[in-house]
Amino acid sequence: MASANVVEITDTNFNSEVLESDVPVLVDFWATWCGPCRAISPIVDEIADEFAGKLKVGKVEADKNAQTASNYRVTAIPALFVFKGGEIVERHTGATNKQRLISMLSAHL
């Protein structure tokens, strides 16, 4: 079950949800057909719950939001980006574990 703390990010709301956010944002580019995306989805949801208030977590369905995926040169998914102050401060492509994701985030919280 998806976390209530995860925001659906689209081409339309990307600027307001991510670039203008007052807190760091973890953005997960994914697709329904992507096995590794489905594998890390529960981890991303857990991160959203555990870091609520300190971090915004959003998911971008790459196929439905091709403009945003293209803008950030997402060529493989899952692609995880950390934005802070409207800038990309970290990125990771491919499946990962929770500990790696937390260490990727911790420097920016």
N, C-alpha and C positions, 0 to 999 in steps of 0.2 A: 504494500500500500504506500502510495506516495506521501511524502511529508507535507503537512500544511505550511511548513516554513519554506517550501520551494516555490519560487516564482516562475511562471511560464513567461519566457522572454521571446519576443517576436521582432521582426523587422521594424514594426511600428513603435514598440515601447523600449527598444534597446537603449536609446540615448537616455531616457528618463530613469529606467531601472538600473542601468549599469554605469554609464559615463557620468551621470549626475548624482550618483549615490554618495551619501555621507559616510558610508562604511565600505570596507573592501567587499568585492563581489567575486564569488567563484561561479564561473559560467561553464556549464557542461554542454558541449555540442554533441548531439546524439541523433540516432534514427531508429525507427521501430524494427528495421530489419537487421540491425547490428547486434550480434551476440555479445561482444565485449561491452557494448554500451549497456545492455540489459544486465550484465554481470556486475558492473560498478554502480548501477543506479541505486541499490539499497545503501551502499556506502555513502554516496552523495547525499541521500536523504538523511542518514544518521548525522553526517557533518552539519547539515542544515539545522537539525534539532539541537545538537550539542553546542553549536556556536551561535544560536539565535540571539540577536541583539548586538553581536560583535561582528557578524559577517552575514551578508546577503548571499543566498544561493539561488541560482537560476538555471533553467534548462532551456536550450534552444534546439528545437527540432530542425536539424540542418536542411532536410528536404523541403520543409514548408517555409523556411526562412533563408532561402538561398542567398539573398542579398547580403545579409549579415555574415553568413558563413564565408562568402566570397570576399567581403571587406577585410576579414581577418585571416584570409588565406588558409582556411580550414580545408585541407585536402585529404585528411584521414580522421576517422572518428573511432572511439571517443576522443575528443579534444577538450582539455580542461585548461581554462585561462583564469588567472587571478588579476582582477583590475583593482587599482587603488588610485583615487583621484583622477579617474578617467583614462589612466594609462595601464598597459599590460605590464605587470611586474613579475609574473611567473607564467609558464605554460608547460603542459605535458600532453603528449599524444599517446594513445593506447591505454589499455586497462592498467590499473595500479591498485595497490592495497591501501587500506585506511591509514596506516602509519605513514606511508610515503606522502599521502595527500595532506595529512595533518602537518607534517614537517614542511611541506611546500607552503602551507598557509601561515604557519606560526610566525614567520619573520614579518608578516604584514598585518598582524592583528594588534 
